Amino acid sequence: MSNETGSAQPPSDQDPFAPVAIDLKNPSTAVFLAWLIPGAGHLYQGRRGKGILFLVCILSIYFLGLSMGGGRVVYAKWDSAEKRLPLLCQLGVGLPTLPAFAQAYLVKNHKQPMEFLGTRLMAPPLDKEENASLHRKYGYLFEMGTLYTMIAGLLNVLVIYDAGAGPVWMLPDSEKKKRAKDKDDESESASESNKQDPAASVSAS
């Protein structure tokens, strides 16, 4: 749970085993950085362990999927021929997906897309024939690569939320039962006090 100063607070200050409060700094900046590069928002907050973990894991999944389809599984295209819906998920990775829009702009304006290591990286298919040839060339790996890059984007959505809102503090079952018992005891004590001193109860009402 976050307070107004942007620090995630533990559920109870009296619990010596509660996690240490985290300074989220500027949550808006953390959210933007977390979207731009997975893990960057956590590194900005000083949460280095999580930041490096997210950076390595999410980008590894993303680039592994991208390589499965020869760098062509991520592209931007939205016309009568094709509406590339997987891009909506892939955009969750942020900066690594943005070259797809530059390539789409070049293709739309009938210009030669940029090449990287002999591959038109993230360039949309020029027509249905090229689209079909990509699926024939890479087979099931093209669909698997698309799925991997989508998963990476969706995972980073959770990372972005964690950077902006902080960790969710979960109370163990024993602590929940203890708090519920304390609450019941307080209610019983208040009820007994009212029975013993009805005048106080009337004046309080």
Secondary structure as UniProt FT lines:
FT   TURN            4..5
FT   STRAND          7..8
FT   TURN            13..14
FT   TURN            16..17
FT   STRAND          22..23
FT   HELIX           27..36
FT   TURN            38..39
FT   HELIX           40..44
FT   TURN            45..46
FT   HELIX           48..68
FT   TURN            69..71
FT   HELIX           86..90
FT   HELIX           91..93
FT   HELIX           95..97
FT   HELIX           99..108
FT   TURN            109..110
FT   TURN            117..118
FT   TURN            121..122
FT   HELIX           128..138
FT   HELIX           140..165
FT   HELIX           173..196
FT   HELIX           198..204
//
